[in-house]
Amino acid sequence: MGIAKSTKSKLAGLLKFIPDKMYIQIRYFLSFHRFVNFKNPQTYNEKLQWLKVNMKNDLYQDLVDKIKVREYVEKIIGKEYLVPVLGVWDCVEDIDFDSLPERFVLKCTHDSGSVYICKDKSKEDFQKIRERFSGYMKRNLYYNGREWPYKNLTPRVYAEEYLEDSTYRELRDYKLFCFNGVVKMFKIDWGRFTDHRANYYDADGNLLPFDEQGLPRSEEAGIKVPETLKSMIESAQKLIKGFPFARVDFYDVNGKVYFGEITFFPGSGFRRIEPAEWDYRIGQWIVLGDKTKE
């Protein structure tokens, strides 16, 4: 069943100063009841841990920074894929709410999940929002999962234009998994703030028969593969050309594709896949270099 979020946070705090590889082994054992085989990793989650320890490409740091990555995306696939940014601030006290429209989205540049959606500015308590983001700004995603690209990022807050697809009345995530530059599967997330679920599909849009821990799939939720899937796949493969593995997220807003983010270690490599045979199957899609590294 894995370990609870509060337990993970406490563990990260207690083990903050131990070496990455040792910390990863402890976390992995608590999640999977076995240790990572760093000499010959086989499963998807094992290979994500191997990549954390052995793949230190400096470009990763810019690609996980939510503002810096925009320059890369514009260069590779074009500015039209970027959600318009309304402002960027170095500290929460500087957030200029007066300059923002009635609907907007606030995010942090340096981590994942620090999001606030405003649908009616007249009803918001700006001081409470600042207090919330003050906490977010103190986070360092590196310590929880030892995802090294996040370690030295500079925390900032930024505002994006509010987007909503008229069909679903929400913004669905389409997460494309690229293995050595080729998209082999994708994930659709929905109900993120109500009943969060997710389905996985192969690149042709066929539902795959496995669940991600905590996110059960559903065949009866009216989930449809977007007509823009081909465009998303082509864009993702351009962005991730030359990398052994990465996930690229997009949104489809009334038929227009927007870039979301790039993630190199989904679930930090500690989220179970059931049945477990799929953890192995997906792992075979990641082709590593010299696996004898320590």
Sequence and secondary structure as in RCSB ss.txt:
>XXXX:A:sequence
MGIAKSTKSKLAGLLKFIPDKMYIQIRYFLSFHRFVNFKNPQTYNEKLQWLKVNMKNDLYQDLVDKIKVREYVEK
IIGKEYLVPVLGVWDCVEDIDFDSLPERFVLKCTHDSGSVYICKDKSKEDFQKIRERFSGYMKRNLYYNGREWPY
KNLTPRVYAEEYLEDSTYRELRDYKLFCFNGVVKMFKIDWGRFTDHRANYYDADGNLLPFDEQGLPRSEEAGIKV
PETLKSMIESAQKLIKGFPFARVDFYDVNGKVYFGEITFFPGSGFRRIEPAEWDYRIGQWIVLGDKTKE
>XXXX:A:secstr
    HHHHHHHHHHTTTS HHHHHHHHHHHHHSS   SSS  SHHHHHHHHHHH   THHHHHHSTTHHHHHHHH
HT GGGS  EEEEESSGGG  GGGS SSEEEEESSSSS EEEES GGG  HHHHHHHHHHHHT  HHHHH  GGG
TT    EEEEE   BTTTTB  EEEEEEETTEEEEEEEEE TTSS EEEEEETTS B S EETTB   SSS    
 TTHHHHHHHHHHHTTT SEEEEEEEEETTEEEEEEEESSGGGG   EESTHHHHHHHTT   S TT  
